[in-house]
Amino acid sequence: MIVGEEGLRNKLESRSMRLGIKREVIFTGFLKEKDLLRAYACADIFVSPSLCEVQSIATIEAMIMRKVVLIGRSKENTAQELVKEGVNGYTFSLEDSEEAVEKINRIISDVKLRESMEKESHQMIQVHRIQKSVSMLEKIYETLLV
């Protein structure tokens, strides 16, 4: 399943036809709230091949939904900071599609690994919960006022 409208959708649809897998790939386009949650629920892995992510809300959402994350490496992609290599997912070279394929196959073929990574994703993202973030900011402000 490929969610979203940005980027390479037309190229990917053409490639899926050329490879004879068009019927196995779902291109959803942009999804809103409940439909997006359903897409996360259906996914085994969250893959983000973005060159640039300032604050990857999509990666955070995937981790909250207990998904293994596979993030493209790039100097401009802060989403890779959410990945502990081999713990909750992997990063991959945006110039080497075989690396991404190998890591996807590793995750899909090893149920225990995938389940462990799903659990880790969910635990790791808890530090980004709004209540914790607000509390941390309040403490910083309190130290500045003293």
N, C-alpha and C positions, 0 to 999 in steps of 0.2 A: 504494500500500500504506500502510495506516495501522496503526501498531503501538502497543499499549498499551490499558489499560482506563480510565485516568483521563479526566475531563473530558467532552468533547462527543461521545462515541462514538454514543449513541442519536440525537442531533440529526444527526450527519453521516450515519449510515445512512439516516435518514428523508429527508434532503436528497438523497442519492445516488439513492434510489428515485424521488423527485419529479422529478429531473433526467433520469431514464432512464439512469443510468450505473452502477447497482448492480452489474452484471456486470463492469464494468471496474475497480471498486475492491475491494481485498481488505482486510478488517478482521481482523487477526490476533489481537487481544487481547494479553495479556502473553506475551512470549517469553523463554525461558531461553537460556543460553549459545550453543550451536551454532545453534539456530534464529534467534537474534538476529543472529549473525554472517552467516547466510545472507540475512537480510532486508537488512542493510547492503550485502552484496555485490550484491543485486538492484537496489538503489536507484541512481538517477542523482543525486539531490539529497536532502540531509537538511534537513527543515523543522521548526523548533521555534517554535510560536506561543505559548509559555509567557509568562505574565505575570511569573512569579518563578522564577528559577533561582539557587540559592546557589552550587553547583558543578555545572555541567552535564556530568556523566559521559557522558550520551548524546551530547552535542556532541563531546566529546573522543574517544569511541569512533568516531563518524562520521568525524572528521578522520584518525584512525589508519587507518581503512578507505579513505582517499583520496576522501572525498565533499565536494562543494561544500556549504557550509552557508548556510542562509537562516534568520535568527534574528529573532524579533519584538523590537522596541524597547520597553523598559520600564525605568524607574529601578531596579526590583528584579530585573532579569534580567542576571546577570553573564556569561551565555553570549555576549552581544554583544561582550564584550571579546576573544573569540577570533576575531572577524571583522575582517579588513582589507578594508574596503569595496572591492569590485571586484577584489580580489586572490585571496581564497580563498572568497569568497561575498558575501552582502549582508545588511543588516538591512532590516526593513520595519516600517511602522506597523501596529500591531495594530488600528487603527481604519480602515484603508484596505486592504481585501482586493485591490483593483485593483493596488496597488503590488506586492504579493506575486505576483500573477498575471503582471504585466509582467516581473518579475525572473525568475520561473520560466521564462517563455517565452524570455527572452533567453539564459538558460543552456542550455536544451534545444535551441534553434535554432542555436547557435554551438558546434560541436564543438571548435574550437581553444580557445575561451574556457573551456569546461567542462574540457577536459583540463589546461589551464594552472592553473585553480583547484583541481582535484583534486590536482595535484602540490604546489601551494603549501600546501594544507590539511595534507598529510602532512608537509611540511618544517617548517611552523610549529609543529605540535603536538609535535615532538621535544623541545622544551624542557621539556615536562611529563612526560617519561619518568621513572619512579621512581628509576632510578640517578642521573640528574642532580639530581633534587630532594633525594635523600639527601645527595649530595656537597655541594650548596649549603648544606644545613642543617649539615652537619659543619663547613664552613668558618666559618659564622656562630658556631657554638658554640666553635670554636677561638679566634676573636678575642675572645670573651667571657671565656674562661678565662685569657687573657694579662694 
